[in-house]
Amino acid sequence: MEELKQRILKEGKVIIPEILKVDNFLNHQLDPALFQKIGAEFKKRFQDEKIDKILTIEASGIALALATAYNMDHIPVVFAKKGIHSNIGKDLYISKIHSYTKQEDYLAFVSKSYLHKGEKVLIIDDFLANGQAVLGLLDILKQAGCSCVGVGIAIEKGFQKGRSYIESKNCKVESLVIIDRFEGDKVILR
Ligand code: 5GP
């Protein structure tokens, strides 16, 4: 997606170790016009799929998922919450995820009220690195008896293993921009 590429090249900042900061338009300050276009692009990429729900994970996935849902006849968006919850127990689907940015494990959970057996679900997230967040969401879908129709990612770091892990689970990945590599503080896109 050309506009997203240009924003990354112009405003993205590479921080150590191998993290792209895009707080200016995606992860802190949000650009609604850009999000609208991202939503429309995801709609185009998954137009052949029947989708009942979008699943994402807090926090940065939520706005992207909502922008996508507005473009897809306002289908419901469910987001996995992070952290231990006081009513942890049998009303929740829970998965342990390793955070790439924080280098620590956390629990993500979704209430059983919001995912139902047989539903076809599109996963949306901001970044794909080693795929741990998406694998956690796939685990939650499996527990719920839902199927994944695909994974839509705004920015994929193509030099990391996320895509191959997800594709090995027979899940289609669509990324709007793929980063080939970082050269110092320079971002090289595919
Ligand atoms: P993964 O689970 O695929 O290893 O990492 C993806 C998650 O880590 C995303 O949800 C995102 O929040 C965060 N992440 C991974 N790499 C980056 C990055 O380079 N920049 C930013 N802003 N977040 C990242």
Boltz pocket constraint, residues with backbone or C-beta under 6 A from the ligand:
constraints:
  - pocket:
      binder: B
      contacts: [[A, 18], [A, 19], [A, 20], [A, 21], [A, 22], [A, 27], [A, 60], [A, 98], [A, 99], [A, 100], [A, 101], [A, 125], [A, 126], [A, 127], [A, 128], [A, 129], [A, 130], [A, 131], [A, 132], [A, 133], [A, 134], [A, 157], [A, 162]]
      max_distance: 6.0
